[in-house]
Amino acid sequence: MDIAPANAPARARSRWDAIDVARGVAIVAMIIYHFGWDLSFLKLIETNLLALPAWRWFARVIAGSFLFLSGIGLVLAHGRGVRWRPYLRRLAIVGGAALLVTIVTYFVFPQSFIFFGILHCIALSSILALPFLKTPVVVTLAVAAVVLAGPWMFTSIALDAPWLDWLGLGAFEPVTNDYVPIFPWFALVLFGIVFARLVMMGAGPRTPGWQASGKLATGIIWAGRHSLPIYLLHQLVLLGLLYGVLQITGPNAAAEARPFIAECEATCRRQNAQAATCRAICSCVVQNLRQEGLWAKVLANDVGEDERLRVSRMTQQCLRQIPQAQP
């Protein structure tokens, strides 16, 4: 993500529109991803997008693009010498935003708050990357390769301490809604630095070249130049709107029942029943609970003794109704 100077018309004319477009496209992709995440989180759709490998890779590509562009931005801004005042200003803004994300998510998602997400990684990477603005490209590429391979080369259970989770070298991934540790993600920043030094800077500073035109490109560039505030605010808007929809439509029935059915099937399978049989029995139980008006109480874990007896009878009734599946 990038923090553009508040008023610098001369520098604005020297900006690379291609970079702003790329950042804008990444922002749009991030909003699409979080829209799908919110739909699944609020159980407004049946499909659990978070369980789909393609959806997880979509998130990784988005995170990687931001980090790659961050490396490019460091070179364009400081490749001929670190301009300390704007550098420290940007670092303070991104670091403060990362802290804000941690505080807010701690209260909203206490079991999975974000302690080292994309903003945290960009902030720390901005510090770690400074020496590589002048380091020989071959050395930078070698370090990037080691960082990229780090989770496969250096992973150890000894690094599972919470205070070391930012490294990304523990044997177990922590529970958090956004996890972008230094290993392997810092490698993307280094690749961005190498790309900018070889392609965009070369033997000397180059002109930005291509200039965007048209309303669509202008809109994407605007998003790219305001990526940080968009990042901080878009989830508030999306969750607010979708929560309002949830109050009107209620959750998707299949998505709402998924956790109960999963637990029910696991219990059933422990009795050596076949998977198809367990699936049918548990679906039958959910249907009967809804018909008898007990479903909301079961979800809220507010079932009294008399109601537990009714649930038990429903389960027995479903056991008699569902034929045993063949292995």
Secondary structure in CASP SS format (residue, H / E / C, confidence):
PFRMAT SS
TARGET T0000
AUTHOR 0000-0000-0000
METHOD secondary structure of the structure
MODEL  1
M C 1.00
D C 1.00
I C 1.00
A C 1.00
P C 1.00
A C 1.00
N C 1.00
A C 1.00
P H 1.00
A H 1.00
R H 1.00
A H 1.00
R H 1.00
S C 1.00
R C 1.00
W C 1.00
D H 1.00
A H 1.00
I H 1.00
D H 1.00
V H 1.00
A H 1.00
R H 1.00
G H 1.00
V H 1.00
A H 1.00
I H 1.00
V H 1.00
A H 1.00
M H 1.00
I H 1.00
I H 1.00
Y H 1.00
H H 1.00
F H 1.00
G H 1.00
W H 1.00
D H 1.00
L H 1.00
S H 1.00
F H 1.00
L C 1.00
K C 1.00
L C 1.00
I C 1.00
E C 1.00
T C 1.00
N C 1.00
L H 1.00
L H 1.00
A H 1.00
L C 1.00
P H 1.00
A H 1.00
W H 1.00
R H 1.00
W H 1.00
F H 1.00
A H 1.00
R H 1.00
V H 1.00
I H 1.00
A H 1.00
G H 1.00
S H 1.00
F H 1.00
L H 1.00
F H 1.00
L H 1.00
S H 1.00
G H 1.00
I H 1.00
G H 1.00
L H 1.00
V H 1.00
L H 1.00
A H 1.00
H H 1.00
G C 1.00
R C 1.00
G C 1.00
V C 1.00
R C 1.00
W H 1.00
R H 1.00
P H 1.00
Y H 1.00
L H 1.00
R H 1.00
R H 1.00
L H 1.00
A H 1.00
I H 1.00
V H 1.00
G H 1.00
G H 1.00
A H 1.00
A H 1.00
L H 1.00
L H 1.00
V H 1.00
T H 1.00
I H 1.00
V H 1.00
T H 1.00
Y H 1.00
F H 1.00
V H 1.00
F C 1.00
P C 1.00
Q C 1.00
S C 1.00
F C 1.00
I C 1.00
F C 1.00
F E 1.00
G C 1.00
I H 1.00
L H 1.00
H H 1.00
C H 1.00
I H 1.00
A H 1.00
L H 1.00
S H 1.00
S H 1.00
I H 1.00
L H 1.00
A C 1.00
L H 1.00
P H 1.00
F H 1.00
L H 1.00
K C 1.00
T C 1.00
P C 1.00
V H 1.00
V H 1.00
V H 1.00
T H 1.00
L H 1.00
A H 1.00
V H 1.00
A H 1.00
A H 1.00
V H 1.00
V H 1.00
L H 1.00
A H 1.00
G H 1.00
P H 1.00
W H 1.00
M H 1.00
F C 1.00
T C 1.00
S E 1.00
I H 1.00
A H 1.00
L H 1.00
D C 1.00
A C 1.00
P H 1.00
W H 1.00
L H 1.00
D H 1.00
W H 1.00
L H 1.00
G C 1.00
L C 1.00
G E 1.00
A C 1.00
F C 1.00
E C 1.00
P C 1.00
V C 1.00
T C 1.00
N C 1.00
D C 1.00
Y E 1.00
V C 1.00
P C 1.00
I H 1.00
F H 1.00
P H 1.00
W H 1.00
F H 1.00
A H 1.00
L H 1.00
V H 1.00
L H 1.00
F H 1.00
G H 1.00
I H 1.00
V H 1.00
F H 1.00
A H 1.00
R H 1.00
L H 1.00
V H 1.00
M H 1.00
M H 1.00
G C 1.00
A C 1.00
G C 1.00
P C 1.00
R C 1.00
T C 1.00
P C 1.00
G C 1.00
W C 1.00
Q C 1.00
A C 1.00
S C 1.00
G C 1.00
K H 1.00
L H 1.00
A H 1.00
T H 1.00
G H 1.00
I H 1.00
I H 1.00
W H 1.00
A H 1.00
G H 1.00
R H 1.00
H C 1.00
S H 1.00
L H 1.00
P H 1.00
I H 1.00
Y H 1.00
L H 1.00
L H 1.00
H H 1.00
Q H 1.00
L H 1.00
V H 1.00
L H 1.00
L H 1.00
G H 1.00
L H 1.00
L H 1.00
Y H 1.00
G H 1.00
V H 1.00
L H 1.00
Q H 1.00
I H 1.00
T H 1.00
G C 1.00
P C 1.00
N C 1.00
A H 1.00
A H 1.00
A H 1.00
E H 1.00
A H 1.00
R H 1.00
P H 1.00
F H 1.00
I H 1.00
A H 1.00
E H 1.00
C H 1.00
E H 1.00
A H 1.00
T H 1.00
C H 1.00
R H 1.00
R C 1.00
Q C 1.00
N C 1.00
A C 1.00
Q C 1.00
A H 1.00
A H 1.00
T H 1.00
C H 1.00
R H 1.00
A H 1.00
I H 1.00
C H 1.00
S H 1.00
C H 1.00
V H 1.00
V H 1.00
Q H 1.00
N H 1.00
L H 1.00
R H 1.00
Q H 1.00
E C 1.00
G C 1.00
L C 1.00
W H 1.00
A H 1.00
K H 1.00
V H 1.00
L H 1.00
A C 1.00
N C 1.00
D C 1.00
V C 1.00
G C 1.00
E H 1.00
D H 1.00
E H 1.00
R H 1.00
L H 1.00
R H 1.00
V H 1.00
S H 1.00
R H 1.00
M H 1.00
T H 1.00
Q H 1.00
Q H 1.00
C H 1.00
L H 1.00
R H 1.00
Q H 1.00
I C 1.00
P C 1.00
Q C 1.00
A C 1.00
Q C 1.00
P C 1.00
END
